[in-house]
Amino acid sequence: MIAKKPFEIARETLKQLTVQKLAPTPLNYQRIYNEIAELPNEPAFPTERLRDIALALPTKTPGQQKQRGLLESSINQLNWEGVKNALMAYGGFSPPAPAPSAPVHVPVVEPAKVAVFSESPALSAPALTSEFFGQIARMIEYVQPALGRDDERFVEQTQTLLQILRQPDTDAVTAKQMLASYSNRLSFAAEDQAEIKIMLLKLLHLIIENISHLSIDDGWLKGQSDALMSVCVPPITLRRLDDVEQRLKDVILKQTEAKTHAVKAQEDMRQMLAAFIERLASMTESTSGFHAQMESSAKLIEQAKSIAEIAPVLKEVVGATRHMAQDSQTARDALQGMKKKVEATEAELSKLHQELDRVSAQARHDPLTGALNRHGLDEAINREVSTVRRNDSPLCVALLDIDNFKKLNDTLGHATGDVALAHLASVAREVMRPQDTLARYGGEEFVILLPDTPMDKGIEAMTRLQRELTKRFFLSGNEKVLITFSAGVAQLLTNETGIQAIKRADQAMYLAKRAGKNRVLGT
């Protein structure tokens, strides 16, 4: 089935409005358009209405100020869930009501409780329920894996606090006191884990640098060292670690194979050298015997008085000469054989070194798509940013993500998913200019660097790539597969780093996904 073009969908939409006798309102038009284009009919996000509500909210307390900021941020991101959470939390930060002018009866409470309630009016609010304490308990449990279980006293304190918080009749004052004590202990544990992480990274850097220094002559190790160095820089993500792990597994496999061949080649060289020396010794011994026999025969010839006495001596000379010629021929054949074997060994070692160089180069390229990986992207974007600063030229950064990639993997298999990634990279390279750079950002995400390109041209380039993909199918068995992507485009700002521009493009890509996918948005 060939996808309809936007102007065809628009024409069909107007026709359906007339046929169904619907008023040509934006909502009716959007609903009919989405039905024809097979897009989800999501309700329009009332951005302006919500912004008016946010501006009308008072900000008399720090909590209210924070929640209004979160509300405005969620409105800008078109995030319904964020709007809901911000509004629900806003009521918990209302200032306490003024004290009544007439005297009222105050119940007698313990001094400690009086101090706590006067210190924080929120403690007397109905929000402090068993459900609230249960949420705090769950939050503490979620944090535990990051802190480890090495400190037994801290683990015991955590379990005690969790039991108190999950009691149905938890006392707010007791819980507050325990949380205050626990938070101090938690801050120490978090600082320890942060220090441990920093020290482990430093130790890992030292090990990698030491390997590089010990392997000065092995240039193919540089790619491996660079890959490890690139991933050992905060922030460390599981995606980056997984990419480098897979790449290094391939390198280690090739390295092990090369080591086996190199050891065998060294052994062959040692045996050839030993055979060569043995053959030289044999030749030397044979030559010395021949000279001795020649001298002896010469003396016998000098002492001979008749032809009859010379004949046996000549027979021995001819035999010795023939034997010497045979030895020389054998030595020559053996040396020729050793020479060919040495040349074959040298060719094999050269091939192994080339293979190691190729694998080492993969430390900067993604082996599946041939695009740059994260380390190669970092080098490329630093180079492009330097050019922008030097020439005062525009640079656009596009981040694109394949639509419904998980569904594609689940339905057709991961092998088809790999083909989809390689297909997109291949089409992108054909559409891109020679000066553009393609990199695999991770998973199904790609980054394209567009030098000398302003925002409008960057959006046009991504739209052109989308159109090209709609013309190109690839086969999964007998089934034609069409892939689309959503993209965000950001133009590098003054004093902005390349990583910051990628993050802005990522945010725009997320909005493109929410707007219906297969779209390009600028930021």
C-alpha positions as CSV (number, residue, x, y, z in Angstrom):
1,M,0.0,0.0,0.0
2,I,1.4,3.4,-1.1
3,A,1.2,6.1,1.6
4,K,-0.9,9.1,0.6
5,K,0.8,12.4,0.3
6,P,-0.2,15.3,2.7
7,F,-2.0,17.3,0.0
8,E,-4.1,14.2,-1.0
9,I,-5.1,13.6,2.7
10,A,-6.0,17.3,3.0
11,R,-8.2,17.2,-0.2
12,E,-9.9,14.0,1.1
13,T,-10.5,15.6,4.5
14,L,-12.3,18.6,2.9
15,K,-14.4,16.2,0.9
16,Q,-15.4,14.2,3.9
17,L,-16.4,17.3,5.8
18,T,-18.8,18.1,3.0
19,V,-20.1,14.6,2.8
20,Q,-20.7,14.3,6.5
21,K,-22.1,17.8,6.7
22,L,-19.8,18.8,9.5
23,A,-18.9,22.4,10.4
24,P,-15.3,23.2,9.1
25,T,-13.9,23.7,12.6
26,P,-10.3,23.0,13.4
27,L,-11.3,20.1,15.7
28,N,-13.5,18.5,13.0
29,Y,-10.8,19.0,10.4
30,Q,-8.1,17.5,12.7
31,R,-10.2,14.4,13.5
32,I,-11.1,13.6,9.9
33,Y,-7.5,14.2,8.8
34,N,-6.1,11.9,11.5
35,E,-8.6,9.2,10.5
36,I,-7.6,9.3,6.8
37,A,-3.9,9.5,7.7
38,E,-4.3,6.6,10.2
39,L,-2.9,8.8,13.0
40,P,-4.0,8.7,16.6
41,N,-6.7,11.1,17.5
42,E,-5.2,12.7,20.6
43,P,-7.1,15.7,22.2
44,A,-5.5,19.1,21.6
45,F,-3.2,20.2,24.4
46,P,-4.7,23.5,25.8
47,T,-1.3,25.2,26.3
48,E,-2.6,28.8,26.6
49,R,-5.4,27.9,29.0
50,L,-3.0,26.0,31.2
51,R,-0.4,28.9,31.1
52,D,-3.2,31.3,32.3
53,I,-3.9,28.9,35.2
54,A,-0.3,28.7,36.1
55,L,0.1,32.5,36.1
56,A,-3.0,32.8,38.4
57,L,-1.6,30.4,41.0
58,P,-0.1,32.2,44.1
59,T,3.6,31.7,45.0
60,K,3.6,32.6,48.7
61,T,5.8,29.7,49.8
62,P,9.0,28.1,48.3
63,G,7.0,24.9,47.8
64,Q,4.4,26.8,45.7
65,Q,7.1,28.5,43.7
66,K,8.7,25.1,42.9
67,Q,5.5,23.4,41.9
68,R,4.5,26.3,39.7
69,G,7.9,26.1,38.0
70,L,7.3,22.3,37.5
71,L,3.8,23.1,36.1
72,E,5.1,25.6,33.6
73,S,7.9,23.2,32.5
74,S,5.3,20.4,32.0
75,I,3.1,22.8,29.9
76,N,6.0,23.7,27.7
77,Q,6.8,20.0,27.2
78,L,3.0,19.2,26.5
79,N,3.3,16.6,29.3
80,W,-0.2,15.9,30.8
81,E,1.3,13.6,33.5
82,G,3.6,16.4,34.7
83,V,0.7,18.9,34.8
84,K,-1.3,16.5,36.8
85,N,1.4,15.8,39.3
86,A,2.3,19.5,39.7
87,L,-1.3,20.5,40.4
88,M,-1.8,17.6,42.9
89,A,1.3,18.5,44.8
90,Y,0.6,22.2,44.8
91,G,-2.2,22.0,47.4
92,G,0.2,20.5,50.0
93,F,2.2,23.7,50.1
94,S,-0.6,26.1,51.0
95,P,0.4,28.5,53.8
96,P,-1.2,27.8,57.3
97,A,-4.5,29.6,58.0
98,P,-4.3,32.7,60.2
99,A,-4.9,32.1,64.0
100,P,-8.5,32.9,65.1
101,S,-9.1,36.1,67.0
102,A,-11.3,34.5,69.6
103,P,-9.8,32.2,72.2
104,V,-10.2,28.5,71.4
105,H,-9.6,25.4,73.3
106,V,-6.2,23.9,72.7
107,P,-5.8,20.3,73.6
108,V,-2.9,19.3,75.8
109,V,-0.1,17.7,73.8
110,E,3.4,16.5,74.6
111,P,6.1,19.2,74.4
112,A,7.9,17.4,71.7
113,K,4.8,17.3,69.5
114,V,4.2,21.0,70.1
115,A,7.7,21.9,68.9
116,V,7.4,19.7,65.8
117,F,4.0,21.1,64.7
118,S,5.0,24.7,65.3
119,E,8.2,24.0,63.3
120,S,6.4,22.6,60.2
121,P,2.7,23.3,59.8
122,A,2.6,20.6,57.0
123,L,3.0,17.9,59.6
124,S,-0.5,18.5,60.9
125,A,-2.0,18.4,57.4
126,P,-4.1,15.4,56.3
127,A,-1.4,14.5,53.7
128,L,0.6,12.7,56.4
129,T,-1.2,9.4,55.9
130,S,-0.1,5.8,56.0
131,E,-0.1,5.9,52.2
132,F,2.3,8.9,52.2
133,F,4.7,7.1,54.6
134,G,4.4,4.0,52.4
135,Q,5.5,6.0,49.4
136,I,8.5,7.2,51.3
137,A,9.3,3.6,52.2
138,R,9.2,2.6,48.6
139,M,11.4,5.5,47.6
140,I,14.0,4.4,50.2
141,E,13.9,0.8,48.9
142,Y,14.4,2.0,45.3
143,V,17.5,3.9,46.4
144,Q,19.1,0.9,48.2
145,P,20.7,-0.9,45.2
146,A,22.7,2.2,44.4
147,L,24.1,2.4,48.0
148,G,25.0,-1.3,48.3
149,R,24.9,-3.5,51.4
150,D,28.4,-3.3,52.6
151,D,27.6,-1.2,55.7
152,E,25.6,-3.6,58.0
153,R,24.6,-0.9,60.5
154,F,23.2,1.2,57.7
155,V,21.3,-1.7,56.3
156,E,19.9,-2.5,59.7
157,Q,18.9,1.2,60.2
158,T,17.1,1.1,56.8
159,Q,15.1,-2.0,57.7
160,T,14.0,-0.5,61.0
161,L,12.9,2.7,59.3
162,L,11.0,0.8,56.7
163,Q,9.1,-1.2,59.4
164,I,8.2,2.0,61.2
165,L,7.0,3.7,58.0
166,R,4.8,0.8,57.0
167,Q,3.0,0.5,60.3
168,P,-0.7,1.5,59.9
169,D,-0.6,3.9,62.9
170,T,2.8,5.5,62.3
171,D,3.4,8.5,64.6
172,A,4.4,11.5,62.5
173,V,6.8,12.8,65.2
174,T,8.6,9.5,65.5
175,A,8.8,9.1,61.8
176,K,10.2,12.6,61.4
177,Q,12.9,12.1,64.0
178,M,14.0,8.7,62.4
179,L,14.0,10.3,58.9
180,A,16.2,13.1,60.1
181,S,18.7,10.7,61.6
182,Y,18.5,8.4,58.5
183,S,19.0,11.3,56.1
184,N,22.3,12.2,57.8
185,R,23.4,8.6,57.5
186,L,22.2,8.5,53.9
187,S,24.2,11.5,52.9
188,F,27.4,9.9,54.3
189,A,26.6,6.7,52.4
190,A,25.9,8.5,49.2
191,E,29.1,10.5,49.5
192,D,31.1,7.3,50.1
193,Q,29.5,5.7,47.0
194,A,30.3,8.8,44.9
195,E,34.0,8.7,46.1
196,I,34.2,5.0,45.4
197,K,33.0,5.5,41.9
198,I,35.4,8.4,41.3
199,M,38.3,6.3,42.6
200,L,37.4,3.3,40.5
201,L,37.3,5.4,37.4
202,K,40.8,6.8,38.3
203,L,42.1,3.3,38.8
204,L,40.6,2.2,35.5
205,H,42.2,5.1,33.8
206,L,45.6,4.3,35.3
207,I,45.3,0.7,34.1
208,I,44.3,1.7,30.6
209,E,47.1,4.2,30.4
210,N,49.6,1.6,31.7
211,I,48.5,-0.8,29.0
212,S,49.1,1.9,26.4
213,H,52.6,2.7,27.7
214,L,53.6,-1.0,27.8
215,S,52.4,-1.6,24.2
216,I,54.2,1.2,22.4
217,D,54.9,-0.9,19.3
218,D,51.3,-2.3,19.0
219,G,49.5,0.6,17.3
220,W,46.3,-1.5,17.0
221,L,45.8,-1.3,20.7
222,K,45.2,2.4,20.5
223,G,41.6,1.9,19.3
224,Q,40.8,-0.3,22.3
225,S,42.4,2.1,24.7
226,D,40.5,5.1,23.2
227,A,37.2,3.2,23.4
228,L,37.7,2.3,27.1
229,M,38.8,5.9,27.9
230,S,35.7,7.3,26.2
231,V,33.3,5.2,28.2
232,C,35.1,5.8,31.5
233,V,34.1,9.5,31.6
234,P,31.0,10.6,33.5
235,P,28.1,10.5,33.0
236,I,28.3,6.7,32.5
237,T,25.2,5.1,31.0
238,L,24.3,1.4,30.5
239,R,23.8,2.0,26.8
240,R,27.4,3.3,26.4
241,L,28.8,0.4,28.5
242,D,26.8,-2.1,26.5
243,D,28.1,-0.7,23.2
244,V,31.7,-0.8,24.3
245,E,31.3,-4.3,25.8
246,Q,30.1,-5.7,22.5
247,R,32.8,-4.0,20.6
248,L,35.6,-5.1,22.9
249,K,34.3,-8.7,22.8
250,D,34.9,-8.6,19.0
251,V,38.3,-7.1,19.5
252,I,39.3,-9.6,22.1
253,L,38.2,-12.5,19.9
254,K,40.3,-11.3,17.0
255,Q,43.2,-10.6,19.3
256,T,43.1,-14.1,20.7
257,E,43.0,-15.6,17.2
258,A,45.9,-13.3,16.1
259,K,47.9,-14.3,19.2
260,T,47.5,-18.0,18.4
261,H,48.6,-17.4,14.8
262,A,51.5,-15.2,15.9
263,V,52.8,-17.9,18.4
264,K,52.6,-20.5,15.7
265,A,54.4,-18.2,13.2
266,Q,57.1,-17.6,15.8
267,E,57.5,-21.4,16.4
268,D,57.8,-21.9,12.6
269,M,60.4,-19.2,12.4
270,R,62.4,-20.8,15.2
271,Q,62.3,-24.2,13.6
272,M,63.3,-22.8,10.2
273,L,66.2,-20.9,11.8
274,A,67.3,-24.1,13.6
275,A,67.1,-26.1,10.3
276,F,69.0,-23.4,8.5
277,I,71.9,-23.5,11.1
278,E,71.9,-27.3,11.0
279,R,72.1,-27.3,7.2
280,L,75.0,-24.7,7.3
281,A,76.9,-26.9,9.7
282,S,76.3,-30.0,7.6
283,M,77.5,-28.1,4.5
284,T,80.6,-26.8,6.3
285,E,81.4,-30.4,7.5
286,S,80.9,-31.8,4.0
287,T,83.0,-29.1,2.4
288,S,85.8,-29.7,4.9
289,G,85.8,-33.4,4.2
290,F,85.8,-32.8,0.5
291,H,88.9,-30.5,0.8
292,A,90.7,-33.0,2.9
293,Q,90.0,-35.8,0.4
294,M,91.1,-33.6,-2.5
295,E,94.4,-32.9,-0.7
296,S,94.9,-36.6,0.0
297,S,94.1,-37.5,-3.6
298,A,96.6,-34.8,-4.9
299,K,99.4,-36.4,-2.8
300,L,98.6,-39.9,-4.1
301,I,98.7,-38.6,-7.7
302,E,102.1,-36.9,-7.1
303,Q,103.4,-40.2,-5.8
304,A,102.0,-42.3,-8.6
305,K,104.5,-43.9,-11.0
306,S,102.0,-45.2,-13.6
307,I,98.5,-44.7,-15.0
308,A,97.3,-47.8,-13.2
309,E,98.1,-46.2,-9.9
310,I,96.3,-43.0,-10.8
311,A,93.0,-44.6,-11.9
312,P,91.7,-45.6,-8.4
313,V,92.6,-42.1,-7.1
314,L,90.6,-40.4,-10.0
315,K,87.7,-42.7,-9.2
316,E,87.6,-41.5,-5.6
317,V,87.9,-37.9,-6.7
318,V,84.9,-38.3,-9.1
319,G,82.9,-40.0,-6.4
320,A,83.7,-37.3,-3.8
321,T,82.9,-34.5,-6.3
322,R,79.5,-36.2,-7.2
323,H,78.7,-36.5,-3.5
324,M,79.6,-32.9,-2.9
325,A,77.4,-31.8,-5.8
326,Q,74.5,-33.8,-4.4
327,D,74.9,-32.2,-0.9
328,S,75.0,-28.7,-2.5
329,Q,71.8,-29.5,-4.5
330,T,70.1,-30.7,-1.3
331,A,71.2,-27.7,0.6
332,R,70.0,-25.4,-2.1
333,D,66.6,-27.1,-2.3
334,A,66.2,-26.9,1.5
335,L,67.1,-23.2,1.6
336,Q,64.7,-22.5,-1.2
337,G,61.9,-24.3,0.7
338,M,62.8,-22.3,3.9
339,K,62.7,-19.1,1.9
340,K,59.2,-19.8,0.6
341,K,58.0,-20.7,4.1
342,V,59.4,-17.5,5.5
343,E,57.7,-15.5,2.9
344,A,54.4,-17.2,3.6
345,T,54.8,-16.6,7.3
346,E,55.5,-12.9,6.7
347,A,52.4,-12.6,4.5
348,E,50.3,-14.3,7.2
349,L,51.6,-12.0,9.9
350,S,51.0,-8.9,7.7
351,K,47.4,-10.1,7.1
352,L,46.9,-10.5,10.9
353,H,48.2,-7.0,11.6
354,Q,45.9,-5.6,9.0
355,E,43.0,-7.4,10.6
356,L,43.9,-6.0,14.0
357,D,44.2,-2.5,12.5
358,R,40.7,-3.0,11.1
359,V,39.2,-4.2,14.4
360,S,41.0,-1.4,16.2
361,A,39.4,1.1,13.8
362,Q,36.0,-0.2,14.8
363,A,36.6,1.4,18.2
364,R,35.4,4.6,16.4
365,H,32.8,3.1,14.1
366,D,29.7,1.1,14.7
367,P,30.3,-2.4,13.1
368,L,26.6,-2.9,12.2
369,T,25.9,0.4,10.3
370,G,29.4,1.7,9.5
371,A,28.5,5.0,11.1
372,L,30.6,6.7,13.7
373,N,30.0,5.5,17.3
374,R,29.8,7.7,20.4
375,H,33.5,8.2,20.6
376,G,33.8,9.0,16.9
377,L,30.9,11.4,17.3
378,D,32.6,13.2,20.1
379,E,35.7,13.8,18.0
380,A,33.6,14.9,15.0
381,I,31.4,17.3,16.9
382,N,34.4,18.9,18.6
383,R,36.0,19.4,15.2
384,E,32.8,20.9,13.7
385,V,32.3,23.2,16.7
386,S,35.9,24.4,16.4
387,T,35.2,25.2,12.7
388,V,32.0,27.0,13.5
389,R,33.8,29.2,16.1
390,R,36.7,29.9,13.7
391,N,34.6,30.7,10.5
392,D,31.4,32.0,12.2
393,S,29.3,29.6,10.2
394,P,26.0,27.8,11.2
395,L,25.9,24.2,12.3
396,C,22.8,22.1,12.6
397,V,22.6,18.9,14.8
398,A,19.8,16.4,14.0
399,L,18.9,13.5,16.2
400,L,16.5,11.0,14.7
401,D,14.9,7.9,16.2
402,I,13.3,5.1,14.2
403,D,9.5,4.9,14.9
404,N,8.0,1.8,16.5
405,F,11.4,0.0,16.5
406,K,10.6,-2.2,19.5
407,K,7.4,-3.4,17.7
408,L,9.5,-4.1,14.6
409,N,11.9,-6.2,16.7
410,D,9.1,-8.1,18.5
411,T,7.2,-8.8,15.3
412,L,9.9,-9.6,12.8
413,G,12.9,-10.4,15.0
414,H,16.1,-8.7,16.0
415,A,17.8,-9.7,12.7
416,T,15.2,-7.6,10.8
417,G,15.8,-4.8,13.3
418,D,19.5,-4.9,12.5
419,V,18.7,-4.8,8.8
420,A,16.5,-1.7,9.4
421,L,19.3,0.1,11.2
422,A,21.8,-0.7,8.3
423,H,19.1,0.3,5.7
424,L,18.5,3.7,7.3
425,A,22.3,4.4,7.6
426,S,22.8,3.4,3.9
427,V,20.0,5.6,2.7
428,A,21.2,8.5,4.9
429,R,24.7,8.3,3.5
430,E,23.3,8.5,-0.1
431,V,21.2,11.6,0.7
432,M,23.7,13.4,2.9
433,R,26.4,15.7,1.5
434,P,30.0,14.7,1.6
435,Q,30.7,17.1,4.4
436,D,27.9,15.8,6.6
437,T,28.6,13.3,9.4
438,L,26.4,10.3,10.4
439,A,26.8,8.7,13.8
440,R,24.9,6.0,15.7
441,Y,24.0,7.6,19.0
442,G,22.8,4.3,20.5
443,G,20.1,1.8,19.9
444,E,17.8,3.1,17.1
445,E,19.0,6.7,17.5
446,F,21.3,8.5,15.0
447,V,22.9,11.9,15.0
448,I,23.7,13.8,11.8
449,L,26.0,16.8,11.8
450,L,25.2,19.4,9.1
451,P,27.9,22.0,8.8
452,D,27.2,25.4,7.0
453,T,23.5,24.7,7.5
454,P,20.9,27.0,9.2
455,M,17.9,25.7,10.9
456,D,15.4,25.8,8.0
457,K,17.8,24.0,5.7
458,G,18.5,21.4,8.4
459,I,14.8,20.7,8.7
460,E,14.5,20.4,5.0
461,A,17.4,17.9,4.9
462,M,15.7,15.6,7.4
463,T,12.4,15.9,5.6
464,R,14.2,15.0,2.4
465,L,15.6,11.9,4.1
466,Q,12.1,11.0,5.3
467,R,10.8,11.2,1.8
468,E,13.6,9.1,0.4
469,L,12.9,6.4,3.0
470,T,9.2,6.2,2.0
471,K,10.4,5.3,-1.5
472,R,12.7,2.5,-0.3
473,F,11.5,-0.7,1.1
474,F,13.6,-3.6,2.3
475,L,12.5,-7.2,2.3
476,S,12.1,-9.4,5.4
477,G,11.4,-12.7,3.8
478,N,8.6,-12.0,1.4
479,E,7.3,-9.0,3.4
480,K,8.2,-5.4,2.4
481,V,9.2,-3.3,5.4
482,L,8.9,0.5,5.4
483,I,10.6,2.4,8.2
484,T,10.0,6.0,9.3
485,F,11.7,8.2,11.9
486,S,11.0,11.2,14.1
487,A,13.7,13.8,14.3
488,G,14.6,17.0,16.2
489,V,16.9,19.6,14.7
490,A,18.9,22.2,16.7
491,Q,21.2,24.9,15.4
492,L,24.3,25.5,17.5
493,L,24.0,28.6,19.6
494,T,26.7,31.0,20.7
495,N,28.8,29.6,23.6
496,E,26.9,26.3,23.4
497,T,28.7,23.0,23.4
498,G,28.0,20.2,20.9
499,I,26.6,18.0,23.6
500,Q,24.1,20.7,24.7
501,A,22.9,21.1,21.1
502,I,22.4,17.3,20.9
503,K,20.3,17.4,24.1
504,R,18.1,20.2,22.6
505,A,17.7,18.1,19.4
506,D,16.7,15.1,21.6
507,Q,14.0,17.2,23.3
508,A,12.6,18.3,19.9
509,M,12.7,14.7,18.7
510,Y,10.6,13.7,21.8
511,L,8.0,16.3,20.9
512,A,7.9,15.0,17.4
513,K,7.2,11.6,18.7
514,R,4.3,12.9,20.8
515,A,3.0,14.9,17.9
516,G,2.3,11.7,15.9
517,K,5.7,10.4,14.8
518,N,7.3,10.6,11.3
519,R,7.8,14.3,11.9
520,V,10.7,16.7,12.0
521,L,10.7,19.6,14.6
522,G,13.2,22.3,15.2
523,T,14.2,23.9,18.4
